[in-house]
Amino acid sequence: PYHDYYTEIHTLLYGIDEINRNPDLLPNITLGYRVYDSCGDPRLAIGSALQILSGPGNVVPNYSCRGKGEIAGFIGDRSTVTSLPIAQLLGVYGYSQISYGATDPVLNDRTLYPHYFSTGPNEHFQHIAIAELVERLGWTWVIILATSNDGGQNLKNEINKHGACVDLIGTLTGDNDTDERTLERIQKSTAEVVILCGGQSYDPYLVSVLEKMLNNKMVVVPVTWVFIPDYFLYNGCLQFQDTNMLFNDDAEGKFTKHMFAPREDALLKDLLANCYFCLTHDKEKDNLFQRVYNHLYRNCSNITLPMSYYQAYHRVTTAVNVLARAQHNLLSSSGKHNNTGLPTIIHRKQ
């Protein structure tokens, strides 16, 4: 697992715990959860959604044998490639879904996906911002490096509208050999600007390869790739910042306290060590990590975690809060909670 995925789970648990502690929100109701890992695979994503709908045991479409509570809704997934099929399935059953990372504009179609919502960044606006940056800086010859869940064509079209040309679109497939060949093509290109595109797919090995292969290029990093550590800025890197990640000190402090509560979470420590290339003070483990990830580790005892570490906080907790408050309003409107200040429910799943 990667540290940001693990952080998202902790953020979900934190958000649910905060809601259950609030006596004014969903009174006399305890909000529960079930967590599934799609592993970035649409088939697993659909299987997990069907399992939640059907209940324990064998999956039986259109039949539910759940033993506990009603489903308030679904939170996830992080990427478009898995969020899209889930949205198609849940649209049939009428369940609300809030993604915290999918960016494909196709999901904004309220006719096709009436129950889908997102707290993630808007990809269309990102493309416009990047294209305007290219124009303002006078770049005319650029490269697009996209993840496997984004072909980069929409970004290319936007850049072309602003008078610049795209030399090539490289795609990161997740296969180390294929990705290295793609990066070698980029390195040989005469274009000096590489624009990252698509949803993030954090991999310490990939970060290490990017650092080596793109150290003589200007790199533009969108909001969706904000996982890149602050010290990892290549040779002149421009990085877009998500303003929604700027939350107050009190919220940051409470979340940090939850994440680093006095419990022995060995997995979290190892994930953070691999993300920021920090020594764990276990020589055998440090040697293993440095051999596996081919990167020099350092002493991080006095390091302050970059803002990117908290990227999951706003998007995931917003999704949890929106879903909980929508359920609260729904129950209040139906008379189960006494709240006369809410308008009468008109539409199903309002």
N, C-alpha and C positions, 0 to 999 in steps of 0.2 A: 504493500500500500504506500501511497504518497502522503506527505504530511498535510497537504491542503485538503485532501479527501477526508483524512482522519479528523482534521479541524472542523470540517463541515458537519460531521457526525456529532462532535462535542457541542458545536453551535446549536444544532437541532435540539439536543438534550437540554442545553442551557435555556433556550427559548421556551421549551415546553415547561420546564421547571418554574420559570418566571411567571408563566401564565397560571399554572396550578397554585402558585403562592398568592395570586391576586384574587381577593375575595369578591371583587366587583365584576370579574370577567368569568363567564361560565360558572356561576355559583352552583354548588352541589354537584358539579360535574368534574371528573378528573380526566384530563386529556392524556391519552396514551399514544403509543406509536409502534410501528413495525418498520424496521430498517432492512432494505435489501440492496445488494451491490450489483449494479447492471454490468460492471466491468467494461463499460463502453460498447457493449454488444446489444444491438436492437432485439435479438431473439431472447436474451436473458431479461431485458427490460420488459418485454411483453409478457414473458413467463412470470416474472415477479408481480406485475400488475394483476394478472389473472389469478395468481396465488392469493393475493390480498383480497380480491373480490370474492373468490370461491371459499377461502378459509383453509384450515389445515387439511392435510391429506391430499388425495389426487385432485387435480384441477378439473372442475366441471363447469364449463361455460354456462352462464345464465342460471346457475344454481349456487346458493350460498349456505354454508353450514358454519358460519362464524359463531363463536361462542360468546364473544365479548363486544358489546357496544356497537354503535353505528359508525360507518366511515364518514369522517368530516370532509376528507379530500386527500389529494396526493401532492406531495412536495417533491419536485425534481423533474427532469434530471438536470445534470450540469451541462450536457452537450445537446446540440440539435439532433444529432444522429440517433440518440435514444429518446429524447423528448418528443420527437415527431410521431413515432409509432404509438407511444403511450397516449398522446393527445388524440390520435385517431381512434384508439380503443375506448378511451374514457368518454369521447364524444357520443358514442353509441349508448353508454349507460348513464350519461348525464352527470358525471362526477367532476368537480372542479379540480384543476391541476395548476400549480404554480411552480414554474421552473425558476432556478436561481442562476442560470448560466447560459441557456440556449439563446442564440442571437439571430437565427435565420428569420428574415422578414416575412416569409411565407406563413409563419405561425401567427402573424398579426391579422390574418383573414378571419373575421368574426363569423362569417358564414360557414366556413369549413371547421373552425375550431372555436365554437362559442363558449366553451368552458375552460379555455386555456388562458393563462396569464403568466407574466414573467417579471421578476425583479432584476433581471440581468441587463446589461447594456444594450442599446439599440444599434445593431450592426450597420444599418443604413446610414445613420448619423455619423458613425465612426468612419465609414468610407468617405463621406463628404468631407469630414474634418481632415482626414489624411490627404485627400486629393487637393484640398485648399492649401495644406502645408507644403505639398510638393510644388504647387504653383508659386506660392509666396517665396520659397527658397530658390526658385529658378531651376529646379531639377527637370531635366527633359528625358532622361534615360534611366529607368529603375527596374528592379527585380522584385517579384512578389514571391514570398515563401509561405505557402499555405499548409494548414493541417489537413489530414485526410477527410475531415468532415466539412471542408469548404474548398471549392475549386479555385477560388480567387477571381473568378470571372467578373463578378459584380464590382469588385474593387478595381479591376482593370478598366472596366467601362467608365467608372467614375473618374479615374485618373486621365483617361483619354479625353473626357469632356473638358478637362482643365488644361489640355494642350501638351501633355507629356506622353511618352511612349513606354511600353513595358517590353523589356528584352525577352524575358521568359517567366513562366510561372512554375516554380518548383513545388512539389508536394511531399510532405513528410508522411510516410506510410506506417511508421512504427517498426519497420524492418531495418536493422542497423546498416546492413550492406547497401540496401537501396538508398537509404537516407544519406549515407556518406557519398555515394555517387552523385546524388542531387546537389549536395553541398560543394562537391568538387566542380561541377558545372557552373555553379554560382561564382565560385572563386575565380574561375577562368574568364568569366564575363567581364567586358569592359565597363559595365555599369557599376557605379560606386555606391549606390544606395539600395539597400535591401529592406523591403517592407514586410513585416510579419503579418499574417492574416489568419482569421479563423479562431476557433475556440482553443484555449490552451490545452496542452497535453504534457504535463510536467514529467520529465524523466531526467534524473541526474546525468545519465550518460549523454542524452541529447544536449543538455546544457553545456557539458564539457566539450562536445564536438562542435557546437555552435561557436564557443569561445575560440577554438583553434582555427576553424575554417573561415570565420567572418571577421577576424581581428583587423583586417585592412579595409573593411567596408563601413559605411555609415548605416546604422540599423535603426529603423523606426518601429517601435513596439506599441501595439494598440492596448486598450484597456484589458482585453481578454487574455493578454499574455503578461499581466502585471505580476505574476509569480516570480519573475526574474529578480534575484537579490540585488539590493542597491549597489553593492560593490562590483556587480557584474555588468559593467557598462560598455563592454567592448572598446572600440576606439572611436568614441563620439557616438553615443546612443541617445536617441530622442524617445522618451517614453510618455505616453498619454496617461493621465491620472483620472481615476474615477472619483468625482467629487462626493458621491454617495458614501465613499469609504471614510470620509472625514467626520467621525462622530466625537461626541464630547468626552472629556477626560473621565467623567464618572462612569459612563458606559464602558469605555475602554478598560478602566480599572476593574470593574465588576467582572467583565469577560475574562480578563487576564487572570484574575483571582480564581475563577472557575477552572480555566485551562490548567493552571499550575498549582492547583490545590495540593495540600500535603498528602499525596498518595504516590505510590511507587508505580508510575506509568512508564515502564521500560520501553514500550513501543513508541510512545511520543518522543522520548529522549533520542532514540535511534533515528526516527524520522527527521527530527530537527537537525541532528548532526549531519545527516546526508543531504539535507536541503541547503544548509549554509556552510557545509564543509568544515564542521567544527570537531575538534578532538573530544573524545568521550572520557579521557583519562583511563581508559582500559586499553593497554598497549596492544594486546592481541586483537581486539575488536577494531582499533584504529588502523592497524596494518591491513586487516582484511578489507575494510571499507576503502582504503586508499588503493589497494590492488584491484578491487572490483570496479570502482568508479573512475580509476585513473586520474585522480585529482589530489593535489596537495592539501591536506587538512590543517587547520590553524586553531589557536587558542581563542575561544569566544567567551571567556568568563566575564568580560566587561562590555560585550556587544549589546546594542539595543536592537531588538527585532524591528525590521523595516515595516512600514505601513502595509506593505503587501501581505504581511503575515495575517493581518486582520481583514483581508478581503472578503472572507466568508461571512463575517459577522453581520454586516448590513443586509446582504442579499438573503441569507438564510433566515435570520431573525425577522426580517420584514415579511417573508413568506409565511412563517409560522404565525406571526401576529395578525396578518391579514386574514388568514384562514380561520383563526380562533375568533376574531371579532366578527367575521361574516357569520360564523355559526352562532355566536351569541346574539347577533341581530336577528337571525332567522328564528331562533327559539323565542326571543322577545316578541317578535311580530306575531308568532303563533300563540302567544299567551302563556308559554311555559315559564317565561321570566317576566316579571312586572316592570315594564319600561314603556310608559305611554308616550314617550317623546319620539319614538321611532315610527316612520311611515308604515302604512299597511302594506303587506307583501302583495305584489301584483304578479310577478313572474315566478315560475318554478326555479328554485335554486338562486333566487335573487341575492 
